[in-house]
Amino acid sequence: MWAAWRRVRQIVQIAFFALFVALLFAGLQRQGSGENGLDWVTGFFFRINPLSALAAMLAGREWLGSLGWALATISLTILLGRVWCGWTCPLGSLLEWVHFRRARSNARSIPASLRSVKYFLLAVILIAALFGNLSLLILEPLALLTRAMTTVVIPGFNVAINGSEATLYNLSFLRPAVDWLESALRGPVLPVKQPAFNAPGWVALLFVGVIALNWLADRFWCRYLCPLGALLGWLSKISIFRPGIGEACTGCTRCAIACKPGAIRVKSASEAARSAADIHIMASECTVCLDCLNSCAKDGMGIKPVTQPEKSHEFDLSRRQFLQAAAVGTAGVLLARSDLRSRAKNSALIRPPGVLDENEFLAKCLRCSECMKVCPTTALQPALGEAGLEGLWTPILMARVGYCDYGCNACGQVCPSGAIAALPLEEKRQAVIGKASVNRNRCLPWASGIPCIVCEEMCPTPQKAIRLETITAVNEAGEMVELQQPYVLRDLCIGCGICENHCPLEGEAAIRVYAGG
Amino acid sequence: MKSQKRPLTRSGFLKLSAAAAVSAGLWGCSSRTAQPAAGPDQAANEIQQDDRAPAQAANETTKDDRAAAQTANQATQSPAGATHVATEPTTEQAYLAAAHGEDVEAVVKAALAALGGIERFVKQGHDVIIKPNICVDYHTPEYAATTNPTVVACLTTLCLGAGAKRVRVMDMPFGGAPDSAYAISGIEEAVKAAGGEMEIMSPVKFSKFDIPEGKSIKNWEIYRAILEADVLIDVPIAKHHSLARLTLGAKNLLGTVKSPNQIHQNLGQRIADLVSVIRPTLTVIDAVRVLMAHGPTGGSLDDVKQLNTVIASHDIVAADAYGATLFGLKGADIAYIKKSAEMGLGTLDLTSLKVEEINV
């Protein structure tokens, strides 16, 4: 019987992982935004994610309806335990599928007390959230996975495909094949603009690190570190239906061996003396994967309703540890807030349109990078130092990389928490994110007497925020030439950055957008 | 712990290769490094300096050639045999036709009929590319920033009617993504209804081509299919432009090359240089609605003027020269038209030509 259920679980896992990948591509560079309603769906996993919901609501001190679906996950957890971890979580599935041969024997030498790290981390995150800080949501598993996919895996995939296609396209007899591939993939799978992100190595390091930890123990991350797992584990202590050991148990410990998250404890008695009472499944650590039920030789296990909350374990957070976590959280927030970047606003800190208040934004942004994924020009980039310690990997606009497209409002549409307001297109076009100014020491017509009007040409505002003044001047060759020199009408400029992006000058643009408009 | 060394197993080798591949991918992913197949705005052609005095141009371009030659597998290619043949009209056929009227489809058909019909340009089995102006993804066609969809669709129908194997329509917008621009311009819907295809101009399908007659640029990265198609129909919308003064047929060809912003220095000559290799088979200027100011993007209906005119000619210079007159200018006032004529790419003087005006 349990073999079939185990199979069902595997199918559900694969289905959710496939859904995750499908949504990843559905929202790629604005594929899913607009009237087709996919914009809601692209953030699906974040909308049912209790940790980001709880933290963002604590930090923002408001009920965020878009994240309210997390209540469904919470209810399910109270009913059935950490089914999220075993059945739904795409990172959990990935970590389950990556298996190292040494993991099982390595795991024996890891003390159970390490499990408290995740509860500690959860406490730090929630304490910091009380102060309006969400920095550590970078470790929230879905954000971690989405960020790695957006800024590392998809760009790498594109480099590989584009690079090989460009090489093959040089050979005339292969051109039809490339043409066919292009017409099939360009758009739905391959974005038109090669995505590239700021310092993806750090994101990759974290992601690969999380996977590599599997070498120490199966699902190491889920067992010891995952803050979302901690929250769900804590809720599972009162879950109603749990796997349990039955009367038929012979103490063979096959279940404990089969358990990937290592949630089954065996009291050290000799095998002959062991009975059901010596084997205990820790509800807070169990991911309801059903492997144990399937492994039982005697059919001695089953899912049973339990009314008693689970007794505490030695790795549960003690009062002392909780106070330590509170101290760490508070100190971390103080450190982040005393960063110069949080005091003096960085001119490079250009936020997506619809962000009005920096502090409010930082208290709502889930660090999920969905906005960067949908941005059609890859203008939105993960901040490293620009937004201070507190704003690590939050979205900023880098105009030399991409510009805010006048016809696009996708970032606000996909933002799961509303940190970027979902502005209608007409309103987004009025939203000021910065102001452009011309550097007359570099600008071709101003500095070198060379005609150029690209910034004016690009300016999408109907009345042109960049205007041209026609003058006669002497150029570098000593000739009299008629020139058009650009200048910015600050009242009309919305800071979209297309001027800076397209400025033909080598290196730093001669027209730049600065934050703080 | 085992201390003996094991030989590299197959799975070990695969793991190592995977790690190497991932790090190579990462290396290429950082936005700080140059991309081999980056978006058009990031790509750098060899020529970045402006040839300030024409006399210097020759020197600079030879330098560029050397630089190009050094770049392995980026060698320039000769477009020989790839340029389109613009058929000369017979004595009965108009050299240039300008049709006026409110029924856009009838106007397009009338203009082409005066030239001798689309069959003069499109033969059975031809592979046709239509290049409209779809410069941004944020204005619907009423704003006259993008070519009238009816004009493009009508040309598509005519080409397919003349036996074209397929008709592809493409442009590379500078503002926004092509797929959304195709949709918002109304061109995608109209072309698909007419049986044509919309092609996204992939960054991987540009190659560097020689411009043997070029005076300011000697080579440039051009979308290969544009040169290799049997027939290229250039369908600009007549618009205001601050530097070029007007955007017409030759200027519209900037949408077929990489790094168009680098063309903007010495714009007139560089556009003429591009025309010398791209040579559209037919130029059809959409002046149904024209944008009189704040071009090329526009965005205000106050700047749009209804002219209900379509101009067609095999000669891109003549077509552009006629287009200029709609704005009260002469062909010689527009640098790229003048330079193209000086290179012998077409005729500037409309008085010497058989121009047919048709009212529908």
Interface residues (C-beta under 8 A of the other chain):
Chain A: Q29 R30 T151 V152 P155 G156 F157 V159 A160 N162 G163 E165 A166 T167 Y169 N170 R175 V178 D179 E182 S183 R186 G187 V192 K193 Q194 A196 F197 N198 A199 P200 G201 A204 V208 P376 T377 T378 Q381 M398 V401 D405 Y406 G407 C408 L444 I450 P451 C452 I453 V454 E456 E457 M458 C459 P460 T461 P462 Q463 K464 L468 N475 E476 A477 Q484 I498 N501 H502 C503 P504 E506
Chain B: A21 V22 G25 L26 G28 C29 S30 S31 R32 Q35 P36 A37 A38 G39 D41 Q48 D50 R52 A53 N73 V136 D137 Y138 H139 F174 G175 G176 A177 P178 D179 S180 A181 I184 E199 I200 S202 P203 V204 K205 S207 R224 H241 S242 L243 N261 Q262 H264 Q265 L267 H294 G295 P296 T297 G298 G299 S300
